[in-house]
Amino acid sequence: MASITEKVLLTKVWQPMLLFARNGSHRRVNLQRPRPPHYQRALLEALVKPKYPKPIENFLPLSRKCLKKEEAEIKAYRPDNPYENLLAEHLKQLFKESRLIAICHRNMFEKEEQFGINIRFKREGMILKNSSKHTLKIAIANTKYEPILQLFSLHQTIIFSAEPKVDLLLKILKKTPKLILMAGIVDGYSASVTHLNDYCRRQNLETARAELVSVLNLGAQRIVADLNQQQRMLVGQLDQHVAIHAGKSAPADSQQQSDVGNSAQADSHQQNEADGKSADSEKTDPTNEKPPSET
């Protein structure tokens, strides 16, 4: 008995061999384009398919179906926010006090990079503000700066400066490629990027004004000179005519004066001769001699 038990326990247990084989006669199941069902099954599915009632919106007129106006009104409505009003008041004050205002498009950048940019502008006396269109609309409503709202879509960056340091602004923005300059306002006048570059290349403001005044005066002086040219020519010709006439009459006068002088000299010479003759006749006349005195 023991030997039989040992043989049973020690003998190797038989295990069946499993072989996996693919049956090529059956097609692979296509989940995207399943095989159409049998005719009877398709007929049964069509009969038992439920019919849902159509929504009521399908029976409304087109004016009731369009919900864009209502959605726009819902989006346009924003509750009054005291903090937003405070930010708008601060922006309004900056617009009044700043001589240079630059509007930039802001790309995505990290907070650390934004902190470095703020410090860079702060060192030059400039203030960098990120504002939404709604806040800016509250700040500059009914002012001369209202047209710049067309440059705002959602959030943009505005740079304020108390002095028109356009050259420093362009220099800093050149080192900050994620801030793209779109337009600016200098001393209350709007300027494009090209105008800002021209503003940097020009001379001092006083010198430019002096040059402008000289150019404007040059035109006026030219007009006055053209108007007076005919008069000056007429006066010059008259003076020349008078000088020529005076030159012709001067020799005749001198000849007449010389003739008068010669005649006077001849008269005086004749008078002297007559006086000499009368004196000689008195000396030779005996009747004029005195009788001798009686002794």
C-alpha positions as MATLAB code, in Angstrom:
seq = 'MASITEKVLLTKVWQPMLLFARNGSHRRVNLQRPRPPHYQRALLEALVKPKYPKPIENFLPLSRKCLKKEEAEIKAYRPDNPYENLLAEHLKQLFKESRLIAICHRNMFEKEEQFGINIRFKREGMILKNSSKHTLKIAIANTKYEPILQLFSLHQTIIFSAEPKVDLLLKILKKTPKLILMAGIVDGYSASVTHLNDYCRRQNLETARAELVSVLNLGAQRIVADLNQQQRMLVGQLDQHVAIHAGKSAPADSQQQSDVGNSAQADSHQQNEADGKSADSEKTDPTNEKPPSET';
ca = [
       0.000    0.000    0.000;
       2.781    2.334    0.899;
       4.561    1.581   -2.321;
       1.481    2.397   -4.333;
       1.057    5.690   -2.505;
       4.682    6.633   -3.138;
       4.352    5.843   -6.809;
       1.228    7.972   -7.067;
       2.797   10.912   -5.248;
       6.183   10.771   -6.937;
       4.968   10.300  -10.453;
       4.734   13.478  -12.636;
       1.254   14.892  -12.944;
       0.069   15.075  -16.522;
      -0.859   18.552  -17.776;
      -2.671   19.196  -21.073;
      -0.918   21.322  -23.727;
      -2.697   24.508  -24.748;
      -2.242   25.738  -28.295;
      -3.641   29.106  -29.464;
      -4.584   29.253  -33.098;
      -6.423   31.910  -35.081;
      -9.305   30.846  -37.197;
      -8.903   32.685  -40.488;
     -12.330   31.845  -41.727;
     -14.022   34.455  -39.491;
     -13.601   38.170  -40.198;
     -12.284   40.639  -37.678;
     -14.960   42.715  -35.971;
     -15.035   46.265  -37.360;
     -16.173   48.577  -34.597;
     -16.209   51.720  -36.718;
     -18.252   50.231  -39.536;
     -20.177   47.324  -38.102;
     -21.726   44.768  -40.374;
     -25.370   45.518  -41.165;
     -27.710   43.252  -39.203;
     -30.012   40.663  -40.676;
     -33.065   41.933  -42.473;
     -35.494   40.663  -39.870;
     -33.433   42.089  -37.019;
     -33.158   45.449  -38.746;
     -36.908   45.463  -39.301;
     -37.508   44.695  -35.646;
     -35.146   47.457  -34.479;
     -36.876   49.966  -36.752;
     -40.273   49.006  -35.323;
     -39.246   49.298  -31.682;
     -37.261   52.570  -32.135;
     -38.832   55.223  -29.839;
     -40.088   58.544  -31.173;
     -39.255   61.522  -28.949;
     -41.318   64.736  -29.139;
     -39.673   67.623  -30.970;
     -38.454   70.517  -28.801;
     -40.661   73.547  -28.606;
     -37.892   75.768  -29.992;
     -38.489   74.280  -33.413;
     -41.976   75.765  -33.515;
     -40.929   79.278  -32.411;
     -40.400   82.100  -34.935;
     -36.876   83.103  -35.914;
     -37.026   86.260  -33.804;
     -37.559   84.107  -30.703;
     -34.956   81.529  -31.646;
     -32.072   84.053  -31.854;
     -30.552   84.332  -28.404;
     -27.444   86.312  -29.342;
     -28.913   89.611  -28.200;
     -29.872   88.195  -24.808;
     -26.489   86.543  -24.425;
     -24.747   89.796  -25.342;
     -26.806   91.676  -22.766;
     -25.945   89.096  -20.125;
     -22.245   89.331  -20.978;
     -22.317   93.125  -21.102;
     -23.891   93.425  -17.686;
     -21.318   93.643  -14.950;
     -22.117   94.478  -11.352;
     -20.607   97.572   -9.785;
     -17.255   96.683   -8.245;
     -15.783   99.208   -5.765;
     -12.249   97.862   -6.222;
     -12.510   98.227   -9.991;
     -13.730  101.797   -9.560;
     -10.708  102.503   -7.361;
      -8.340  101.147  -10.021;
     -10.115  103.212  -12.675;
      -9.707  106.367  -10.598;
      -5.994  105.673  -10.200;
      -5.622  105.159  -13.964;
      -7.485  108.387  -14.643;
      -5.099  110.290  -12.382;
      -2.094  108.754  -14.156;
      -3.478  109.802  -17.532;
      -3.782  113.403  -16.316;
      -0.285  113.605  -14.783;
       1.713  111.767  -17.480;
       3.287  113.448  -20.493;
       4.263  110.136  -22.083;
       1.828  107.209  -22.368;
       2.779  104.015  -24.214;
       0.313  101.223  -25.055;
       1.898   97.783  -25.429;
       0.663   94.312  -26.242;
       1.721   91.925  -23.498;
       2.631   88.337  -24.259;
       2.727   85.606  -21.642;
       5.704   85.656  -19.264;
       6.455   84.486  -15.770;
       6.020   86.488  -12.585;
       9.754   86.724  -11.957;
      10.304   88.176  -15.408;
       7.460   90.634  -14.898;
       8.981   91.738  -11.581;
      12.311   92.433  -13.307;
      10.571   94.461  -16.016;
       8.744   96.546  -13.412;
      12.033   97.321  -11.659;
      13.635   98.291  -14.978;
      10.904  100.821  -15.721;
      10.790  102.051  -12.122;
      14.469  103.021  -12.230;
      13.733  105.352  -15.135;
      10.756  106.957  -13.372;
       8.107  105.069  -15.344;
       5.063  103.164  -14.115;
       3.892   99.940  -15.774;
       0.213   99.027  -15.385;
      -1.777   96.029  -16.639;
      -5.395   96.960  -17.195;
      -8.501   95.365  -18.628;
     -10.634   97.044  -21.249;
     -13.597   97.469  -18.898;
     -11.510   99.165  -16.202;
      -9.893  101.450  -18.751;
     -13.288  102.300  -20.206;
     -14.451  103.479  -16.788;
     -11.260  105.538  -16.360;
     -11.173  107.419  -19.675;
     -14.859  107.624  -20.534;
     -15.841  111.039  -21.976;
     -12.205  112.178  -22.218;
      -9.827  112.889  -25.091;
      -8.125  109.521  -24.492;
     -11.253  107.495  -25.280;
     -10.178  106.562  -28.875;
      -7.364  104.337  -27.536;
      -9.993  101.795  -26.453;
      -9.856  100.458  -30.013;
      -6.380   99.077  -29.245;
      -7.663   97.006  -26.328;
      -9.160   93.560  -26.701;
      -8.920   92.080  -23.201;
      -5.834   93.003  -21.177;
      -3.047   95.306  -22.316;
      -0.072   97.020  -20.706;
       0.168  100.798  -20.310;
       3.403  102.632  -19.451;
       3.187  106.084  -17.840;
       5.979  108.650  -17.510;
       5.921  112.174  -16.087;
       8.567  113.263  -18.627;
       8.652  112.476  -22.369;
      11.568  110.008  -22.172;
      10.831  108.392  -25.506;
      14.429  107.346  -26.137;
      14.670  105.488  -22.815;
      11.283  103.861  -23.416;
      12.322  102.486  -26.804;
      15.653  101.363  -25.379;
      13.979   99.347  -22.602;
      11.328   97.889  -24.912;
      14.061   96.782  -27.298;
      15.439   94.608  -24.492;
      11.939   93.336  -23.635;
      10.650   91.444  -26.703;
       7.514   90.228  -24.923;
       6.186   93.791  -24.718;
       5.221   94.992  -28.205;
       4.728   98.736  -28.607;
       1.545   99.591  -30.530;
       1.094  103.353  -30.065;
       1.839  106.212  -27.722;
       0.713  109.632  -26.530;
       3.298  112.429  -26.162;
       2.197  115.733  -24.604;
      -1.441  114.985  -25.394;
      -0.875  114.039  -29.049;
      -1.230  110.480  -30.318;
       1.768  108.997  -32.113;
       2.506  105.758  -33.901;
       5.712  103.753  -33.521;
       7.219  105.535  -36.539;
       6.408  108.933  -35.063;
       7.993  107.938  -31.752;
      11.189  106.903  -33.539;
      11.229  110.235  -35.382;
      10.680  112.016  -32.068;
      13.853  110.410  -30.698;
      15.946  111.392  -33.703;
      14.929  115.031  -33.712;
      16.758  117.867  -31.907;
      15.805  119.768  -28.791;
      12.243  121.047  -28.678;
      13.276  124.693  -28.442;
      15.667  124.302  -31.369;
      13.004  122.579  -33.438;
      10.540  125.357  -32.664;
      13.096  128.006  -33.652;
      13.741  126.195  -36.938;
      10.012  125.974  -37.591;
       9.557  129.696  -36.929;
      12.471  130.527  -39.235;
      10.998  128.372  -41.998;
       7.597  130.034  -41.612;
       9.158  133.506  -41.600;
      11.213  132.662  -44.681;
       8.070  132.251  -46.742;
       6.650  135.550  -45.498;
       9.920  137.357  -46.185;
      10.039  135.928  -49.679;
       6.506  137.136  -50.388;
       7.338  140.641  -49.114;
      10.521  140.704  -51.196;
       8.624  139.657  -54.321;
       5.998  142.344  -53.724;
       8.606  145.085  -53.177;
      10.878  144.055  -56.031;
       9.013  146.083  -58.679;
       8.946  149.159  -56.457;
      12.668  148.903  -55.739;
      13.415  148.503  -59.428;
      11.287  151.589  -60.242;
      12.987  153.678  -57.550;
      16.422  152.575  -58.744;
      15.642  153.461  -62.338;
      14.285  156.883  -61.299;
      17.416  157.591  -59.249;
      19.571  156.568  -62.185;
      17.578  158.848  -64.518;
      17.926  161.776  -62.114;
      21.657  161.162  -61.817;
      22.057  161.067  -65.594;
      20.042  164.303  -65.992;
      22.053  166.006  -63.263;
      25.304  164.922  -64.959;
      24.219  166.515  -68.260;
      23.131  169.858  -66.709;
      26.252  170.289  -64.579;
      28.677  171.127  -67.498;
      26.291  173.794  -68.893;
      26.033  175.487  -65.527;
      29.789  175.448  -65.081;
      30.269  176.943  -68.592;
      27.747  179.684  -67.848;
      29.444  180.446  -64.556;
      32.840  180.597  -66.280;
      31.444  182.965  -68.930;
      30.027  185.238  -66.259;
      33.360  185.196  -64.456;
      35.275  186.032  -67.603;
      32.953  188.930  -68.429;
      33.269  190.310  -64.925;
      37.036  189.988  -65.088;
      37.060  191.800  -68.440;
      34.894  194.605  -67.040;
      37.173  195.036  -64.068;
      40.210  195.104  -66.339;
      38.594  197.775  -68.516;
      37.701  199.821  -65.447;
      41.280  199.643  -64.231;
      42.567  200.783  -67.591;
      40.129  203.710  -67.622;
      41.219  204.767  -64.145;
      44.870  204.630  -65.207;
      44.250  206.821  -68.229;
      42.385  209.442  -66.206;
      45.244  209.669  -63.727;
      47.805  210.198  -66.472;
      45.717  212.931  -68.059;
      45.512  214.852  -64.791;
      49.285  214.767  -64.418;
      49.942  216.183  -67.931;
      47.197  218.909  -67.927;
      48.804  222.454  -67.236;
      45.599  224.037  -66.125;
      45.621  221.923  -63.128;
      48.977  223.312  -61.916;
      48.875  225.759  -58.991;
      50.290  229.321  -59.427;
      53.484  230.134  -57.596;
      53.130  232.039  -54.368;
      54.170  235.662  -54.279;
      57.184  236.424  -52.248;
];
